[in-house]
Amino acid sequence: MAKKRGTYAAVYVGSGTFHISKPKRKKSKLKEIRAKVRPKRARRN
Protein backbone atom coordinates (compact mmCIF):
# COMPACT_ATOMS: atom_id res chain seq x y z
CA MET A 1 0.00 0.00 0.00
CA ALA A 2 1.36 3.40 -0.97
CA LYS A 3 1.43 5.80 1.96
CA LYS A 4 2.52 9.41 1.73
CA ARG A 5 1.76 12.01 4.30
CA GLY A 6 -0.43 14.91 3.17
CA THR A 7 -1.43 13.51 -0.21
CA TYR A 8 -4.08 11.27 -1.69
CA ALA A 9 -3.13 7.62 -2.09
CA ALA A 10 -4.56 5.18 -4.61
CA VAL A 11 -4.10 1.42 -4.40
CA TYR A 12 -4.92 -0.75 -7.39
CA VAL A 13 -7.14 -3.66 -6.34
CA GLY A 14 -7.78 -5.25 -9.72
CA SER A 15 -9.99 -5.09 -12.82
CA GLY A 16 -9.93 -1.29 -12.94
CA THR A 17 -10.75 -0.84 -9.22
CA PHE A 18 -8.83 1.45 -6.92
CA HIS A 19 -9.05 2.18 -3.20
CA ILE A 20 -8.49 5.92 -2.80
CA SER A 21 -7.68 7.40 0.61
CA LYS A 22 -7.25 11.03 1.50
CA PRO A 23 -5.42 12.62 4.43
CA LYS A 24 -7.40 13.28 7.60
CA ARG A 25 -7.87 16.83 8.88
CA LYS A 26 -5.80 17.87 11.87
CA LYS A 27 -7.66 18.44 15.13
CA SER A 28 -6.70 22.13 15.21
CA LYS A 29 -8.14 22.62 11.72
CA LEU A 30 -11.40 20.88 12.70
CA LYS A 31 -11.80 23.26 15.64
CA GLU A 32 -11.38 26.27 13.33
CA ILE A 33 -14.00 24.97 10.92
CA ARG A 34 -16.51 24.14 13.65
CA ALA A 35 -16.08 27.58 15.22
CA LYS A 36 -16.98 29.24 11.89
CA VAL A 37 -20.01 27.04 11.19
CA ARG A 38 -21.64 27.27 14.61
CA PRO A 39 -23.09 30.85 14.40
CA LYS A 40 -24.81 30.10 11.07
CA ARG A 41 -26.58 27.07 12.51
CA ALA A 42 -27.68 29.02 15.57
CA ARG A 43 -29.36 31.67 13.38
CA ARG A 44 -31.43 29.10 11.47
CA ASN A 45 -33.00 27.54 14.55
C-alpha positions in Angstrom: 0.0 0.0 0.0 1.4 3.4 -1.0 1.4 5.8 2.0 2.5 9.4 1.7 1.8 12.0 4.3 -0.4 14.9 3.2 -1.4 13.5 -0.2 -4.1 11.3 -1.7 -3.1 7.6 -2.1 -4.6 5.2 -4.6 -4.1 1.4 -4.4 -4.9 -0.7 -7.4 -7.1 -3.7 -6.3 -7.8 -5.3 -9.7 -10.0 -5.1 -12.8 -9.9 -1.3 -12.9 -10.7 -0.8 -9.2 -8.8 1.5 -6.9 -9.1 2.2 -3.2 -8.5 5.9 -2.8 -7.7 7.4 0.6 -7.2 11.0 1.5 -5.4 12.6 4.4 -7.4 13.3 7.6 -7.9 16.8 8.9 -5.8 17.9 11.9 -7.7 18.4 15.1 -6.7 22.1 15.2 -8.1 22.6 11.7 -11.4 20.9 12.7 -11.8 23.3 15.6 -11.4 26.3 13.3 -14.0 25.0 10.9 -16.5 24.1 13.7 -16.1 27.6 15.2 -17.0 29.2 11.9 -20.0 27.0 11.2 -21.6 27.3 14.6 -23.1 30.8 14.4 -24.8 30.1 11.1 -26.6 27.1 12.5 -27.7 29.0 15.6 -29.4 31.7 13.4 -31.4 29.1 11.5 -33.0 27.5 14.5 
